[in-house]
Amino acid sequence: MPRKHRRAQWASITEVEKGKRYRIRWWANGPDGYKRRSETVRGTRKDAELRRAELMLDHSEDAPCPTVRQAWERWALPEMRSRVEDGDLAPLTLRAHETAWRLHVSPTWADVPLDAVRPLQVQQWISGLSYSQAQTATSTLSKVMDLAVRYECVDHNPMRERYLMPSKSTIERLDRGVWTLSELHGVWARVRGEWWEAAFLLAAFGGCRLGESMAPRARDVEIRNVDGVTLALVGITGQVAASGTDIVRTKTEQSVRTATLVGSPAVRMAQIVATLPPDWPLSHDGMGNVQPQSRLKEAWRQKRMAHPYRNLRNSWQTWMRWELHVEPRYIEPMMGHKLPGVTGAHYDRPTADMFADVMLDAYKAYRFDEGWTDIWDELGR
């Protein structure tokens, strides 16, 4: 039989043992600060209600229900930081919640008591945001209110209601275009010799995300020559943070992998590595330091390319499948994705050598760089 639970204006009473024991929970100041208190009453429910009335009189001068800001600082933020340390939450996800709190949640809700967050006010707040802002901001506030329910400050999470979200027309439509292999050859010609050329090679010909393409150092690259074909095996163990130059963990556990370049891109990668000390990033600032994502994005923008840099990864997946005819079951792990089902969760553990074999076989069957003249000579350098 489920326990009966009722919520009063000031404190909650929970039936612990049918008709015999009740637990009272409330928030109050004390020597250890303002926190949740509890007391067990033996007797009838009426006895528990009388005791609650006495406690309410005793604590009539206590602080009101915690505010949204207090719940964020005491519970939500520390819990998310702990999950990041345990590897259960991506640092970028935490950063997204912190940004949403600072820009959209805190200005409206910081000083509002948890029990004063009402659906009507939530809807009015949502209506003043763009679609993408509302998605992140409501998720952040919902996490705070979930904890308010856990610690019995409120009965339920008002963010669980169904709200009218802003129109998706407020979203800037993303460019979903991709480059073919022959088009990437032309893009490479415009990139050759740039400080971020190695990052481009890893994104366009290795399927790496933006931050992943900027993080590897010279020591992370292994050059092989198999049957007259050059391969560059690049260890992807972290990524440059979205802001700053910190190297943070990859997006997911599966994203730790080996990106494999083959043919002309691998030859060029070998040339770049040969010029660098082992500890230097492949895409450095000239003094051995990691560059921020923002600088590469700006350099890419100035080149006025047909599509955003992030689309290089989409292009890699597309040409691997449709031009080199590699099966998706190989492509997904090479992108750092987990295969679905029990296989992906427990059994599929490809090695760097396996990735290299897939790329080598595909290259032998479809030598995509045949006819590619030396780009350096094309530019007259």
SVG drawing of the C-alpha trace seen along z (x, -y; Angstrom):
<svg xmlns="http://www.w3.org/2000/svg" viewBox="-7 -40 67 48">
<polyline fill="none" stroke="black" stroke-width="0.4" points="0.0,0.0 1.6,-3.4 2.2,-5.8 -0.2,-8.8 1.4,-12.1 -0.2,-15.5 1.3,-18.9 0.5,-21.8 1.4,-25.5 4.3,-25.3 5.3,-21.7 4.6,-18.2 3.2,-15.2 4.0,-11.8 2.4,-8.6 5.3,-6.3 3.3,-3.5 -0.4,-3.3 -2.2,-5.2 0.8,-5.0 3.8,-7.1 4.0,-10.3 7.0,-12.3 6.9,-16.1 9.4,-17.9 9.9,-21.6 12.6,-24.2 14.0,-26.3 17.0,-28.2 19.4,-26.6 23.1,-26.6 24.0,-24.8 22.1,-27.3 18.8,-27.3 18.0,-23.7 15.4,-20.9 14.4,-19.5 12.3,-16.6 10.6,-15.1 8.7,-11.8 5.4,-11.8 4.0,-8.6 0.2,-8.7 -2.7,-9.6 -2.6,-12.0 -4.4,-14.5 -1.4,-14.3 0.9,-15.0 -1.1,-18.0 -1.1,-19.5 2.7,-19.0 3.0,-20.7 1.1,-23.7 3.4,-23.9 6.5,-23.8 5.0,-26.4 4.6,-28.8 8.1,-28.1 9.6,-28.9 7.3,-31.7 10.3,-34.0 12.2,-31.7 13.1,-32.5 10.5,-31.7 10.8,-28.9 14.2,-28.9 14.5,-31.0 15.3,-29.6 18.8,-31.1 19.4,-29.3 18.2,-26.0 20.5,-26.5 23.6,-27.3 23.0,-24.8 21.7,-21.8 21.6,-22.0 25.0,-23.4 27.0,-21.3 25.1,-18.1 25.9,-18.8 29.6,-19.6 29.8,-16.3 28.3,-14.4 30.9,-16.0 33.7,-14.8 32.2,-11.3 31.9,-11.3 28.1,-11.2 27.7,-14.6 29.6,-16.3 31.4,-19.5 29.8,-21.2 26.3,-20.3 27.2,-21.9 28.5,-25.0 25.2,-25.2 23.2,-25.1 25.4,-27.7 25.0,-30.0 21.2,-29.5 21.1,-30.3 23.1,-33.5 21.4,-34.8 17.8,-33.7 16.8,-32.0 18.5,-34.1 17.2,-37.5 13.6,-36.4 13.6,-33.7 16.6,-34.1 14.8,-35.8 11.5,-34.1 10.6,-31.5 10.4,-28.0 6.8,-27.7 5.9,-30.8 6.9,-29.5 3.6,-29.3 2.6,-28.0 1.1,-31.3 4.3,-33.2 6.4,-30.4 4.4,-30.7 4.8,-34.4 8.6,-34.0 8.9,-31.4 7.0,-33.6 9.7,-36.2 12.5,-33.9 13.5,-32.5 12.8,-28.8 16.4,-27.7 16.7,-29.9 13.5,-28.5 14.6,-24.9 17.8,-25.3 16.4,-27.7 13.3,-25.6 15.6,-22.5 17.8,-24.3 14.9,-25.6 13.2,-22.2 16.4,-20.6 16.2,-23.2 12.6,-22.5 13.1,-18.7 15.5,-19.2 12.9,-21.4 10.5,-18.5 13.1,-16.0 13.8,-18.2 10.1,-18.7 10.0,-22.5 7.2,-22.1 4.7,-19.4 5.4,-19.1 7.6,-20.6 5.6,-23.2 8.0,-22.8 6.4,-19.4 3.3,-21.2 2.8,-21.4 3.7,-24.9 3.4,-26.7 6.9,-27.1 8.0,-30.0 7.8,-29.5 10.6,-27.6 10.8,-30.5 13.0,-32.1 15.7,-29.6 18.3,-30.6 18.0,-27.8 21.2,-25.8 23.1,-25.2 23.0,-21.5 25.1,-21.4 28.0,-19.1 31.0,-18.8 31.8,-16.0 35.4,-14.6 36.2,-16.5 34.9,-19.7 36.9,-19.1 40.0,-19.0 39.2,-22.6 38.6,-23.6 41.9,-22.1 43.6,-24.2 42.3,-27.4 43.4,-26.1 46.9,-24.8 49.5,-26.5 47.1,-27.9 47.9,-27.4 44.7,-25.3 45.3,-23.1 45.8,-20.0 42.5,-20.6 40.8,-20.9 42.4,-17.6 41.1,-15.9 37.6,-17.3 37.3,-16.8 39.1,-13.5 38.9,-12.1 35.4,-12.9 36.3,-14.9 34.2,-17.5 35.5,-21.1 37.0,-20.9 38.4,-17.4 40.1,-18.5 42.1,-21.2 43.2,-19.2 45.7,-16.5 49.4,-17.1 52.2,-15.9 52.9,-13.0 49.3,-11.7 50.0,-11.0 51.3,-7.7 52.4,-7.5 52.2,-4.1 53.0,-2.9 51.1,0.2 51.4,1.6 52.6,-1.7 49.7,-3.7 50.3,-6.3 48.1,-6.3 48.0,-8.8 46.5,-7.5 45.6,-10.4 44.5,-9.7 41.4,-11.7 41.4,-11.8 40.0,-15.3 38.7,-18.4 39.4,-22.2 36.6,-23.7 34.0,-25.8 35.5,-28.9 39.1,-29.4 42.0,-27.0 41.4,-24.3 41.5,-20.7 38.4,-19.0 37.1,-15.4 35.4,-14.3 31.7,-14.7 31.0,-11.1 33.0,-8.1 32.8,-6.6 34.3,-9.7 37.7,-8.6 39.0,-6.9 41.6,-7.0 40.9,-9.2 42.5,-7.7 43.6,-9.7 44.6,-7.9 46.3,-8.9 47.1,-12.5 45.7,-13.9 47.8,-11.4 51.0,-12.4 50.3,-16.0 49.7,-15.3 53.1,-13.5 54.7,-16.6 53.1,-18.8 54.0,-16.5 57.7,-16.4 58.0,-20.1 56.7,-20.1 58.0,-19.2 56.1,-16.2 54.2,-18.4 53.1,-21.0 49.4,-21.0 49.0,-20.3 47.0,-23.6 49.2,-25.9 49.7,-29.7 53.4,-29.6 54.6,-29.3 53.3,-25.8 50.0,-26.9 46.5,-25.6 44.3,-27.9 40.7,-28.7 37.7,-27.6 36.7,-31.2 39.9,-31.9 39.4,-29.0 35.8,-29.9 36.8,-33.5 39.5,-32.3 36.9,-30.0 34.4,-32.8 37.0,-35.1 37.6,-32.4 33.9,-32.7 33.4,-28.9 30.2,-27.5 29.2,-25.9 30.1,-26.1 33.2,-24.3 31.0,-21.9 29.7,-20.6 33.1,-19.0 32.1,-16.2 28.8,-15.7 30.6,-15.7 33.0,-13.0 30.2,-10.7 28.5,-11.3 31.4,-10.6 32.5,-7.7 29.2,-6.1 28.2,-7.2 31.6,-7.6 33.8,-5.0 30.8,-2.7 31.8,-2.0 29.1,-0.4 27.4,-2.5 28.3,0.2 31.9,-0.8 31.4,-4.6 29.5,-5.1 32.3,-3.9 34.8,-5.8 32.8,-9.0 32.7,-8.2 29.2,-7.0 27.9,-4.0 26.1,-1.3 22.5,-0.7 21.3,2.1 23.3,4.7 26.1,4.8 26.9,1.1 26.5,1.1 28.5,4.2 30.3,5.9 31.5,3.6 35.1,2.4 36.9,1.7 40.7,1.0 42.8,-1.6 44.2,1.2 40.6,2.1 39.8,-1.5 43.1,-1.6 42.1,1.6 38.7,0.2 40.2,-3.0 43.0,-1.1 40.5,1.3 38.2,-1.6 41.1,-3.6 42.4,-0.7 39.0,-0.2 38.3,-3.9 41.5,-6.0 39.7,-9.2 42.8,-11.4 43.7,-10.1 44.3,-13.1 44.7,-15.4 47.7,-17.4 50.0,-18.7 48.1,-21.5 51.2,-23.3 52.4,-23.5 48.9,-24.7 49.2,-27.7 52.6,-28.5 54.4,-28.2"/>
</svg>
